[in-house]
Amino acid sequence: MQWPLSAPRGPLDVVGVGLNTVDHLCVTDAFPTPDSTQRLRAYELQPGGTVPTALVALARWGAQTAYVGVFGDDEAARVGRASLEEHGVDCTAAVTRAGVPNPMCVVLVDARSGTRAILGHQGPALELDPAEVPAHGIGAARALLVDGTAVPAAVAAMTAARVARMPTIASVDTPFAGMEPFLDLVDVLIVPRALALATTRTESAAAALAALARRGPRVVAITLGHDGALACVGEECVRVPGLAVPAVDPTYDVLGYASWYG
């Protein structure tokens, strides 16, 4: 399989536009039931978010990365921003909202199965505005990474990337309003099976993959959990089987929060 995209040279390798969070990771012996009380097996406070996590991973591998998004001005925001900067992610273009708490998530992990549930909170004041997207800075990178949050701002960034002839990579895990124009600007699309089926109104991952590829992305990948993943590059499609491993916590394995930020 031949990679169909090339990236222009620039001072940055990857710029990411998306949501940052600070996660309260709570490991339980079992998911709580209504009106119950139980002790946590373990607890950690960890910076996270799909785009920030990916930027930290890339920075650890030697890439030059930058983050565009919104921080609150509470202690959680300071922890999240400091963690990014300590890993070498440039946050110069990030915005701080005065008097607003940072986005946060409570992540409940069932220690028996390794499955998790995420409860997230983000106030409307923490939405990135399209006018706050530095189009010149976006065009100075080799690739753009977005996550499907702050969609008007993401579309502005993706439009700037298209003008600069740089690829846009979108990792999206939940449906959102404004998804149609968003998909029209994506070059590499990565989605889970449930979202792919819901978006395309198809009944199989293979059919969803073909439908998404027809929308314009030159690379489409659908993650299938323990079944692995499907990917399509042009007319060529491949399936990668899943690995049989004991599940500890898919927050670690899928999003990489603790692996990269711990």
Secondary structure as UniProt FT lines:
FT   STRAND          12..17
FT   STRAND          21..28
FT   TURN            34..35
FT   STRAND          42..48
FT   HELIX           50..60
FT   TURN            61..62
FT   STRAND          65..68
FT   STRAND          70..71
FT   HELIX           75..86
FT   TURN            87..88
FT   TURN            92..93
FT   STRAND          95..96
FT   TURN            98..99
FT   STRAND          104..110
FT   TURN            111..113
FT   STRAND          116..121
FT   HELIX           124..126
FT   HELIX           130..132
FT   HELIX           135..139
FT   STRAND          141..146
FT   HELIX           151..163
FT   TURN            164..165
FT   STRAND          168..171
FT   TURN            177..178
FT   HELIX           179..184
FT   STRAND          188..192
FT   HELIX           193..200
FT   HELIX           205..213
FT   TURN            214..215
FT   STRAND          219..223
FT   HELIX           225..227
FT   STRAND          229..233
FT   TURN            234..235
FT   STRAND          236..240
FT   HELIX           251..255
FT   HELIX           257..261
//
